[in-house]
């Protein structure tokens, strides 16, 4: 748990945003691979946001 509090949540948020951008720009969302890449980036970004909220509530 102490490692989670030292973790900078801005990294997964920005990585998730980049992955979502790549999925939307280079792949069609109606195809399976484009949808999968976009959802994967969204879940990474959501995980970073949850970590950010949790860390902010602990302080």
Buried (B, 14 or more C-beta within 10 A) or exposed (E): EEEEEEBEBEEBBEBBBEBBEBBBEEBEEEEEEBBEBBBBBBBBBEBBBEBBEEBEEEE
